[in-house]
């Protein structure tokens, strides 16, 4: 499965080389620093009281965007989930990124997580795909949205064996700078 995802990422980027126009991509070229965020809050009220469930996910991406739209970089993600059902489950992951940004501001990025942790689970690896749009606000500042699919498998739980696979699909808001 990992080989298939790496092959897919290389294929998408190779196709991007052949479809890129000589003009600069919408974002230009340079160092891309982006902050992506997702927030979900829920309160349930019953006759016996109320309970809250909160999930926050933040991605920080840092890499190089060349003039033809190819992106090479890294990603760090942080998650915090607290509520009545899951108490204090937090996590983080670090990975490598490869992507393409088109002239109109649409982009496609693939990320491979090399090390991930979630609550009592560790030794996680997996992938994430982002499809989004960023528009220029002023100078080097861009904003946009993206749809993110993430699939991470954790192979260690409290120092023992046990697999946990988490698959997610969610939207994120984006704020980015290109220097």
Order of alpha helices (4+ residues) and beta strands (2+ residues): alpha-beta-beta-beta-beta-beta-beta-beta-beta
